[in-house]
């Protein structure tokens, strides 16, 4: 039977606060919920059903096939949705992970693409994601450990556009413990993802080993670290505005004007280059960006053979310009 007490839960309270601030989401004709069958997405799905009703909600399940329990998760998702009287759409994704790539990262990217496709098929205009405050803290700590700048330290935004679809995270103010406590109080069944406790993944070790220590040192660490993430997000927005202004002064229809780039100090040159590459679907780590910026600074004295190979193309100097040349379809991965 459908659960009728969802309106009393922490996920529902967080969702109500969230949609009060986002009228476009509140008024969506049809809402997708990324539903894995785990605790967090179960709480979110029940909250969405309480807020919008089963006719306006669709559960979206992506099966990566990364673990032996994947088939069990799919069966649980279908059965749970049937009991709640809510539509459920599923996509099976096959990952092609190349050498040196992160399985977690490739799975995340494939999940966004699959969720966006499912949402469009179900006529949903927004997809709700169940990441909560603990996920946000873990993302921030992971970013710190890899030496990220303001963009990485901003962690997860509450709304983002991917694959021409709006994704939203209404549970960032909730903790994992309160979501699970409510589900257990209500007797709601959910599945446990073994990857969440697998020490092979750095995020799992942060959750199991580091967060308990931080909690003892600073009980209010969730709010404190989320405030730091929000400040980094504000700083990144200012940096991106400045980078966009710099890029407008450097860009031509044929490529980037090297003379104009050299007029920028190295830090601003790096940000303009990173923005230019992101606009072309490329990601470049900070060390390689700084090396490219350094070489550009020397182009007035030579560096005629300046080139940089990327997974999906090449950055090269052509006279006084810096151009990005995409790979031909047959040359990808060469």
N, C-alpha and C positions, 0 to 999 in steps of 0.2 A: 504494500500500500504506500502511496506517496506520503512523505513526511510533511506534517502540517506545522511544526514548531520552528521552522527555519528562521522566521522573523525575529526570534529571540536570540539568535546566535551572533557571535562576534563578526563573522563574515558578512552577514546581512547588514549589521550596523555600519561596517566599513564601506560596504557597497552603497548604502544610502547616502553616506557623506560624500562619496566619490561622485555619484550621479547628480547630486545637488550642485556640484561644481562644474559639471559637464552636461549641459542641456542637450547637446547633440547625441550623446550616448543614451541619456535618459529617454529620449524620444525615438530611438532606433526602432524601426518596424520589426526587425529580427536580429537577435543577438546570438553570436556563437560563443561557446565556452570551451576552451581547450581542456579536455577531460582525459586524464590518464588513469583514473581509478584510485589514485593515491589520496591521502587525507586532505591536502590543500585544495586540489581541484574538486574533490567531493563537496567540501564546505562551500566553495565558490559556486558550483552548479546548483546546490540547494538554495543558496542566497539569491541567485539569478532567477530561479523558478518562483521564489517568494516575491521578488520584485516585479517580474514581467509576466509570469504565467507561462505554462508549458507551450502555448501556441506561438509565443514570440521567442522561444529559446531553442537552440539546437546544440547538442553536445558534439564536439569535434575531437576525434581520437586518431592519433598518428602512431602507427606501429613501425618502429625502426628495425625490429627483429634483432636487437643487440644482446638480448639475454634469453635464457631458456624459458623464463616466465612470461615472455611476450604474448604467447597465445592465451595464457590464463588471464592476463590483463585485458585482452580484447573480449574474451567471453564475459568477464566480470562487468566491463563497461556496457556491453549490450544488455546484459540482464538487469543491471542497476537502472539503466535508462528506461527499459520496458516497465519496471516496477513504478518509476516516477512518472510514466506517461509522457516522456519527452523524446523528441526525435534524436537520432544519433547517426552521424556520418563518420566513416572511417577511411583512412588512407594507409596503405602499406608502402613503406619507403625502403629502397635498397641503397645503402651508402656505398660510394666509391671513394675510399680514403686513400690518398696517395702518400708516398713515403714522406715523412716529416710533418704531415698534417695531424692535427688533434682530432681524435674520434669524437670527443665531446663537442668541439667546435663545429665539425661537419654535421653532426647530428642536430645541433641547434639550428644551423642554417637551413638544413633540409626540413626541419619541423616548421619553421616560419613559412617556407614556401608551400608546404603541404597544407598547413592550416589556412593560408590565404586562399588556396585553390578550393578547399572544402567549403570555406565561408562563402565564396562567390557562388558555388554550386547550390548552396542552401539559401541564397539571397540574404545573407547576413551582411550588415554594414560595419560591424565591429566584432572583434574577437577579444574576449576577456581571458587574461592569463592569471594563474594562481600564485605567482611569486609573492612572498610575504616579507615581513621585516627582517627575518633571519637570513633569507636569501639575499636581501639587499646588503646586509652587513658582510656576509661571506663574499659577495662580489667586490665590495670595497676593499676588503683585506687581500683578496687575490690580486686586485689591481695594484695595491701597495707593494706586494711581494714581487711583482714583475716590473716595478719602477715606472708605473704609468703616470702621465701628466693629468691636468685637470679634466680632460675628456674621459679618461678611464676612471678617475676617482669620482666622477659624477655618478658612477654606478648605473642603476637602471632607472630610466624615466618612467613616470606613471602612464604616459601615452607615447606612442611612436608609430610612424608609418613604415610598413615593409610590404613590398610586392603590391603596391597600390591598395593596401588594406590597413585600416586603423586597428592597432592592438592597444589594449589598456590593462593596467595592473591595479585593480582597486584594493588589494589586500596588503599594500606595503606598510600600512600602519599596524598590522596584526603580527603576533608572534606565532610560531609553529605550535608552541605548547598550548596556547589558548584555543586554537582551531581544533587540535586533537582532543583536548579536554571536553570541548562542547560535543564533538562527534561521539565520544565515548559515553558522555552523559545521556545522549539521545539514543544510544544503541545503534548507531549507524555503522554499517560495515564499510571498510575501505582496505585497500591493499598496501603492503609495505614493499617499496622498491628496494631491492638488495643493493643497487648502485649507490643509494644514499648512505650506506654504511660501509662501502667497500674502501679499504685504506689505500687502494691503488690510485684513487682519485684525490687530488689535493683538497678539493672542496670538502670531501667527506672527512678528511683529517682535521681541517680547520673546525668543522662542526663538532667533531668528537673530542678533540684534544685542546684546541686553542680557545674556543668560545667559553668553555667552563671556567678557564683561568681568568679571562677578561671579565666575565660576569662577577667573579669574586672581587676583582679589583675595582670594577665600576658597574654597579648593578643597573644603572641607567644607560648602558652602552649603546643600546639600539637607537634611542633618541639622539644621543650625542653624535654617533657616527653618521646617522642619517642627516643631521644638521650639517656635518662636514661635507657630505656628498652633495647636499643642496647648494652649499657655498661654492663647491668646485663646479657644479653645473652652471651657476651664475657667471663664474670666471670664464668658463669655456665659451659661453654665449658671447661675452665681450671679445674674447680672442677671435672667435669666428667672424664677428662683425668686422673687426680690423683686418683679418685675413681676406675677407670678401672685398673690402675696399682696395687693399693692395693688389689683389688679383685682377680687379677691373682695370687697374692702371698698367698691368703687365700683359694682359691677354690680347691677342689679335686673332682674326679668323684662321690663320695658319698655325698658330702656336703661341708660346710665351716669348716675349721680347727679353732676350738675355741681358741687354743693357739696362732695361728697366728693373729686372730682378736684381742686378748687381747694386742698384741704388738703395735696396732695402738692407737693413742690418741683418745678420745671419739668422737671428731668432724669427724675425718677421718673414724672411725669405723661406724658412722651413715651413711655417704655418701656411703661407700662400701655396707652396708646392704640395703640401699634404691635402689642402682643400681642392686644388686642381686635380690631383690624382683620385681623390674620393669621388669627385664629380664624374670621373670616367670609370668608376667601379673598381678602383685599385686600392689596395691597402699596403702601406709601406711603414715598416717600423721606424722608430725615431732615429736609431743609429744610422740606418741607410739614408734616411731623409737628410740628416745633418751632413753626411758625406757628399750627397748630391748637391746640397746648398754650398758646401765648401768648393766643390769643383766648378760650380757656376760662378763663384766669386773669382776664379782664376781664368775664366774664358776670355777675358780681355787680353791675357798674356799667352793664350794658346788653348790647350784642351780641345783641339779640333775633333778628336775622336770620342768625345763624351757620349757614353751609352750606358743604359741601365736596363737589364733584363728583368721583366716581371712575369708572374704566372700567365697573364693574359695579354701580354704585349711588350713593348719596348719603348723606353724614353731615350731619345737621341737628339744630338745637336745637328741642326742643318743650317749652316751659316750663322746668322744672328738670332736664330730661333731655337727654342726647345720644343720638340714635338712628341706626342704620344702616338705610337703606331700600334693598333690592335693586332693580335695574332690572327692569321687566317684560320678558319675552322679546322683545317687539316693539320695545322702546326701547333695546336695547343698541347702543352705539356712537353714539347721537345726541349 
